[in-house]
Amino acid sequence: MIGNDVIDLQQSRVESNWRRKGFIEKLFTDAEQRLIKEHHDPEIMIWLLWSMKEAAYKIYNRQTKIREYIPKKLVCSINTLNDFEAQGFVICNGNKYYTKTQISPESIHTTAVTNIENLDNIIEVEKKRIVKNENDIPYLVISSNTLKDVSISHHGRFEHIITISENQ
């Protein structure tokens, strides 16, 4: 299974005041708050963690069909991090989602998968042939009777539609 989230950093500066009282405490665990506080660029760490949570949540929602606001139940861990990318995982209700994030001056884009081997098999697809089921979960139409998991994310100037490559 697959999920993704993109954050337009310019748009987030307009829409979200992460410095307001209670913002960080409401969304992030104590350990995540420490990561934010200790990072040389707290804004980047906030949106990195948030995009990890959102990408993982898309898989969780696909698995459970449950829609709920649970940011602190999505617990992020970062294995590797530099100014351009990060890898880690998110735990939610006993489920583990592996994440890979691309960081640029303009955006943060995280992909999440249930099988770590699939992190290197993610491809972008066109928005054509996308359908949603009764739970608003998107699928890519492969043939008249074959659907494939797809994840759609858009924010501000950016949109990513991804799936796992068949050529594994």
N, C-alpha and C positions, 0 to 999 in steps of 0.2 A: 504494500500500500504506500501511497505517496501523499505529501502535503507540501505547500509552499506559502511563503509570505514575502511580500516586498514592501519596503518603506521608502517613500520619497522623502529624503531628509529635509528638503526645502519646504515641502507641504507639512511635514510634522512640526516644523517650527511655527507655522501659522496656526495649526489646529490644536496643538497640545502644549500646555505649559507644564513640563515635567518638573519644574522647580517649585510648583505650588505645594503648599502644605498637604501632606497626606498622600500625594500622588504615588511616590515610590513605595511607601509602606502598604498601600492598598493592593499593589500589583505583584510585588516581589517578596520572596522569602527572605529571612534574615541573611542567609548565605549569599543570595543574589544581591541584596542591598550592600553587603561588604564588597562584592565584586565591582559594583557601581562606584562606591566611595573610593576604592583603591585604584581604579583605572585612570590613566592619564587623560582620558576624554570621556567623562561620565555620560554625556549625551549618546555617544556611539555605543557604549555598553548597555545603556537602557534600551535602545532600539534593537541591538543585537539580541538581548535576552527576550524582548517582546516578540521579535520575529521568530525566534526559536519556539516560543510558547504557541504562537499562532499557527505555525507550520505543523507542529505536533498535534495541536487541537483539531486540525482538519482531518487528520487520520483518526484520532480518537472519536470524533463525531461520525465519521464514516463507519467505524467499527461498531459503535454502540447505538447510533441513531439518536443519541441524547444531545440536546442543545442546552447548554448551561454556561453561565459565566463563572469560570473557575481558575482565574490566573494563578492563584497561589497553590493550587493542586497540580499545576504543571511546573515541575521542579527541574530547573536547568543546571547542567554541569558542562563546563568547557574543558576539553582535552588539550586543544592547541589553539593559539590565537596570535595573530600578528596584525599589522595595519590593513591587510588586504583580504584576509580570510580567517575563518574559525571553523573548528569541528568540535562536536560535543554530542550530548544526548539530553533528552527530556524524559522524565518519568512522570506518569499520570496513572493513578489507581493501579499500580503494578505493571503497567505497560511501558516498554522502553522504545523510544523513537530516536533514531540516529539522525544527526543534523550536520549540514555543511552550509556555510554562509560565505557569500562574497560581499566584501565591504569596499565601497568606493566613496569618493567625496560627495556624490549625489544620491546614493541609495544603499540600502542593505537588503540583500536577497537571501533568504534561507530556504533550503529544501530539507524535508524530513522523510525518512523511510522506516519501515519496520524491520527490514533486513539490511544490515550494514553493507553487504556486498553491492546493494543497489545504489549506494551513494555515487558510484562512478558510472552508473548506467542511466543517468537522467538526461532526457532530451526535451527540447522545446518543440511544441507542435503549434500548428495554426488553430485559430479559433473555430474553423469550419468543423462540422460534424460533431459538435458538442451537444449532448442532451443532459437534462437533469431529471432525477427521479422524484418521487413524491416527497422525499425528505430534502429536496433541493441540492442533492449531491451530484456533482457533474461526472459524466462519463464521455469517453471518446468512442464514437461509432466506428468499428472496424469493418463490420459487414452487417447484413440485415439482422443477424441473430447473435452478433458478438460485440460486447461492450468492454472497454478497458478503463481502468482507473486513470483519472486525470485530475490535476489540481490547477485551479485558476486563482491568481492573485493580482490585484491592481490597486495602486495607490498613486494619486497625483499623476505624474508623467509616465509612470511605469506599469507594465502589465507583463506577467509571465504565465504561460500555460505549459505545464510540464507533464510528462509521463515517464515510465520506465521503459527503456529500449528493449526491443525483442532480441536484439543481437547481444546476448550475454555470454 
